[in-house]
Amino acid sequence: MPEIRKPRHLGVLALACVAAAVTACGGAGTPAAVVTPVPTSADPTTPPAPSPTPTPAPTPSGPPEFSAKVSPVTAKELGSSWRPGCPVAPSGLRKVTMTFWGFDKKAHTGELIVHRSVTDDVADIFGKLYEWRFPITRMENIDAYNASDFDSIDADNTSAFNCRQVTGGSGWSKHSYGKAIDLNPRENPWVEPDGSVAHPNAERFATRPLRKPGVVNAGDRVVDLFAEHGWEWGGYFNGAKDYQHFAKGGG
């Protein structure tokens, strides 16, 4: 029997039709195309990128906290401010080293020699003055002025213990017991009944009331603060006024 040849183009056409049918209609259960979704920022399955944590701006360091240290003193440390025969022995006194606020608007360290029974008062009072930024010129043991009350006042030195007689009298001053403090004696001078003062640098501070830094006035919060601890103010004296002076129990 003679061989029957099939045209090649028919075979090619059949294959093309099969391929087209699969592509267009899909085979039995075979998807026409597999499309992989591209995630977008709106895709709920994709967690958002975390926001950067803001870095806090640096803040300048402020003044130091108030501190007070109580320590015993010796006759040598008291120097010229004490001598045998004084009403309180060195063992009855204490040195309070503490922070104070200066007129230069900076923190400084000073010391007051006081009776051992009033150290808590002193720390509480001067801690509050520091909190209020009440300015103080200096705070030194009066021995630095050879125990001269006049020289210490002239230097505007805030001081406490000094074994001496009461001003204008013959008895012991409250300073001799370590129970009196002279606060800013230039800004708060001793004023005679006629209005005069002994220190020329204090003349402009002789009148009260006076609203200036470091000045103490009747009824102000500095006077009330001392009073809360049982200290009386010399600004309430009859006759001469001792605006710098605070004494435990008065005197």
C-alpha positions in Angstrom: 0.0 0.0 0.0 1.4 3.3 -0.9 2.5 5.6 2.1 0.2 8.5 2.7 2.1 11.6 3.8 0.4 14.1 6.1 1.0 17.7 5.5 3.5 19.0 8.2 1.7 22.2 8.5 -1.4 20.4 9.9 0.7 18.9 12.8 2.2 22.2 13.7 -1.2 23.8 13.6 -2.7 21.1 15.9 0.1 21.7 18.4 -0.4 25.4 18.3 -4.2 25.0 18.9 -3.5 22.7 22.0 -1.1 25.3 23.4 -3.5 28.1 22.8 -6.4 26.2 24.4 -4.4 25.5 27.5 -3.3 29.1 27.8 -6.7 30.6 27.2 -9.0 28.2 29.0 -6.7 26.3 31.3 -6.4 22.6 31.7 -8.5 20.5 33.9 -8.1 22.3 37.3 -4.9 24.1 36.2 -4.9 27.9 36.8 -4.4 30.1 33.8 -1.5 32.0 35.4 0.1 32.3 38.8 0.5 35.9 39.9 2.6 36.7 43.0 1.3 39.8 44.8 3.8 42.5 45.6 3.4 43.8 49.2 2.7 47.5 49.5 2.8 49.9 52.4 -1.0 49.5 52.6 -0.8 45.8 53.0 -2.3 45.0 56.5 -0.1 42.0 56.9 3.0 44.1 56.7 3.9 45.8 60.1 4.7 49.5 59.8 8.3 50.5 60.4 8.8 51.9 63.9 9.2 55.6 64.3 12.6 56.8 65.5 12.8 57.6 69.2 13.5 61.3 69.7 16.7 62.0 71.5 16.1 64.4 74.5 18.0 67.7 74.2 20.8 68.0 76.8 20.0 70.2 79.7 22.6 72.3 81.5 23.4 71.1 85.0 21.9 73.3 87.7 23.4 74.4 91.0 24.3 71.7 93.5 21.8 70.5 96.1 22.1 72.0 99.6 24.3 70.0 102.0 25.3 70.4 105.6 27.9 68.6 107.6 28.2 68.8 111.4 31.6 68.1 113.0 33.2 68.8 116.4 35.7 71.6 116.9 38.8 72.1 119.0 40.2 75.0 120.8 42.8 75.3 118.1 40.2 75.6 115.4 38.3 78.3 117.4 41.5 80.2 117.7 41.0 83.8 119.0 37.2 83.4 119.2 37.5 81.2 122.4 39.6 81.3 125.6 39.5 79.6 129.0 36.6 81.0 131.1 34.2 81.3 128.2 30.7 80.0 129.1 30.8 77.1 126.6 33.8 74.7 126.2 34.8 73.7 122.6 33.2 70.3 123.3 29.8 72.0 123.5 30.2 73.6 120.1 30.0 72.3 116.5 31.0 73.4 113.1 28.3 73.3 110.5 29.8 73.3 107.0 27.1 74.0 104.4 26.1 75.4 101.1 25.0 79.0 100.7 23.9 81.1 97.7 26.1 84.1 96.9 25.4 87.5 95.5 27.2 86.3 92.4 24.3 83.8 91.9 26.6 80.8 92.5 26.7 78.2 95.2 29.5 78.4 97.8 30.5 76.5 100.9 30.8 78.2 104.3 30.8 77.4 108.0 29.2 78.5 111.2 30.3 77.6 114.7 27.2 77.1 116.8 26.1 75.3 120.0 25.7 71.6 119.5 22.0 71.9 120.5 21.1 74.1 117.5 22.8 72.4 114.6 19.5 71.0 113.3 17.9 74.5 113.4 20.9 75.9 111.5 20.8 73.3 108.8 17.1 73.6 108.3 17.1 77.4 108.2 20.0 77.8 105.9 18.8 75.0 103.7 15.6 77.0 103.2 17.5 80.2 102.6 19.5 78.3 99.9 16.3 77.0 98.3 15.0 80.6 98.2 18.3 81.8 96.7 18.6 84.3 99.5 22.1 85.7 98.9 24.9 85.7 101.5 28.3 87.4 101.0 30.5 85.1 103.0 30.3 82.7 105.9 33.6 82.2 107.9 34.7 81.4 111.4 35.2 84.8 113.0 38.7 83.8 114.0 39.6 84.7 110.4 39.1 88.3 111.6 41.0 87.8 114.8 37.7 87.6 116.6 37.0 91.3 115.8 33.3 91.7 115.5 33.8 95.1 113.8 36.1 93.7 111.2 33.8 90.7 110.5 30.9 93.0 110.1 32.9 95.3 107.8 33.6 92.4 105.6 29.9 91.5 105.5 30.7 88.1 107.1 27.8 86.0 108.3 29.0 84.4 111.6 27.9 82.8 114.8 30.1 81.9 117.8 32.3 84.5 119.3 33.1 84.6 123.0 32.5 88.3 123.8 30.4 90.6 126.0 27.1 91.8 124.9 27.2 95.0 122.9 26.9 97.9 125.3 26.8 95.7 128.4 28.9 93.6 130.7 27.3 90.2 130.4 28.0 87.4 127.9 26.6 87.9 124.4 24.4 85.1 123.0 27.2 84.7 120.5 29.4 83.4 123.4 27.1 80.4 123.7 26.9 79.7 120.0 23.2 80.6 119.9 23.3 83.7 117.9 23.9 84.4 114.2 24.6 87.7 112.4 23.2 87.4 108.9 24.6 89.7 106.2 25.7 92.5 108.7 26.3 95.1 105.9 22.8 94.7 104.4 21.4 94.3 107.9 23.4 96.7 110.2 23.1 97.7 113.8 21.2 101.1 113.6 21.2 103.5 116.5 18.0 105.2 117.6 19.1 108.4 115.7 19.5 106.3 112.5 23.3 106.3 112.4 25.5 103.2 111.7 29.1 102.4 112.7 30.1 101.2 109.2 30.1 103.6 106.3 29.4 100.7 103.8 26.1 100.0 105.6 24.7 103.6 105.5 22.5 102.9 102.5 21.0 99.9 104.3 20.0 101.7 107.5 16.3 102.4 106.7 13.6 99.8 106.9 11.6 98.6 105.1 14.1 98.1 102.3 13.6 95.9 99.3 17.1 94.8 98.3 18.8 91.4 97.9 20.1 90.0 101.2 18.1 92.5 103.3 15.8 91.4 106.2 12.6 93.3 106.9 10.0 93.0 109.7 7.4 90.3 109.0 9.2 88.8 106.0 9.7 85.1 105.4 13.3 85.2 106.7 12.1 86.5 110.1 9.2 84.0 110.1 11.6 81.1 109.2 13.9 81.8 112.1 10.9 82.3 114.4 9.5 78.9 113.5 12.7 77.4 115.1 12.5 79.7 118.2 15.0 82.3 117.0 14.2 86.0 117.7 15.2 88.9 115.5 17.1 91.9 116.7 15.1 94.1 114.3 12.4 94.0 116.9 14.6 95.4 119.7 13.5 98.5 121.5 15.8 101.5 120.9 18.7 100.5 118.6 17.9 97.9 115.9 20.2 95.0 115.3 18.9 93.9 111.9 21.6 91.2 111.3 21.0 89.5 114.7 19.0 86.3 115.3 19.3 84.5 118.7 17.8 81.2 119.9 15.3 82.2 122.6 16.1 85.9 122.2 18.8 88.1 123.6 
